[in-house]
């Protein structure tokens, strides 16, 4: 006899819908170039941080910095499915060290996906 644990699902919001709505921004192509095997997305807040263009910095260059620091953090992490890491962003005055969080969890089809966000975001 099977038991229902959580009850009926009232509402759900898929990763694909979040990307379509702009809540998440898919950077998987650049992630793949940086060596990530799983799809990578950033929250709209992190996208705004990366997309801040001052002093001729490109989105790809700043995203590459974030992905590189994440790769380094993954190699030294004790809990690789949830990582807090720091990225130094230049372009503002003064330079600022940003704390980010990356979570590896199930995607819409239960495949592993990575989401990069600010620590207070879920």
N, C-alpha and C positions, 0 to 999 in steps of 0.2 A: 504494500500500500504506500503510495507516494504522498508526501506531505507538502503542502504549499507553505513556504517559509515567509515570503514577503507579501503575498497577496497579489491582487491585480495591479498591473502597471497602468497608472493614470496618464502619464505623459513621459515622453523621452525626447532627448535632444542629441542627435548624432554628431559625430565629429565632422562628417561631410556637411551637415547643415551649419555647424559653427564656422566652417571655412567659407561656405557660400554666403553667410551673413556678415563675414568680416570679423567675427569674434576671435577666430584663429586665422593665421596666415600661413599657408603651406610654403615651406622653404626646402622641401625634400630634394629638389634638383641640386641645389647648392650643398645640402647635407650629404648627398650621395658623392659629390665631388670631394667633399671633406672626409670621406671614408665611413659615413654612417650607413649601416645596412637597413635600418628601419626608417619609415617616413618621419619627417621632422616638421613640426609647426611651432609657431610662436604666438603668444596672445597678442591682441591688438595693442596693448600697452607696451610690450617688448618690441613690437614692430615699430611703434612710434619712436622708441629709443634708438633702434637701429637705423631707421629711415631719416633721422635728424641729419640734414646735410649742411654742414658748415665747413669751410676751408677746403672744399673740393673733395671731401670724402664720399666714396660711393656706398650705396646700400650693400652691394656684394662684399666690399672690403670690411665693412663694420659687421655684417653677418658672419663673415669668415672668422673674424676675431672672436665672436661669441661661440661659434662652433668649435674653434680650436681650443678655447679655454674649457669648454665642456668635455672635449675628448681627453684633455689632460686630467680633468677632475674625475672622469670615469675610471681612468687608469689607477688612480690613487684612492678611490672610494671604497668604503667598507660596505655600503649599501648602494649598489649600482642602479637600483630601480628608482631611487629618489635622491637627487644630488643638489646640494647648494654649492654655488661657485661664484667667483667674482670676475668681473670684466672691467677693465679700465677703458672708459670712453673719452676720446679727445674731441674737441670741436666746440665745446662750451668753454666758459672761462670760470673757474679753473677746470682742469681735468677732473673727472669724477669716477670713483670706483663704485660700480653698481653690483648689488647682490642679486643673483638670479637663481631660479630653481628649475631643474629639469626632472620630469617624471616619465618613466617608461611604463606604459600600461597597455591595456587592450584597446584596440581600435574598434570600429563599427562591426567588423567581422571577427573579433577576438584576436586579431593579429597584433604583434608588438608595434607600438608607435611611441614617439618621443614628443613631449610638449615642453617648451621652454616658456617660463613665466616669471613674474616677480614672486618673492616668497609668500606674500599675503594673498596671492591668487590661487584658485583651485581649478 
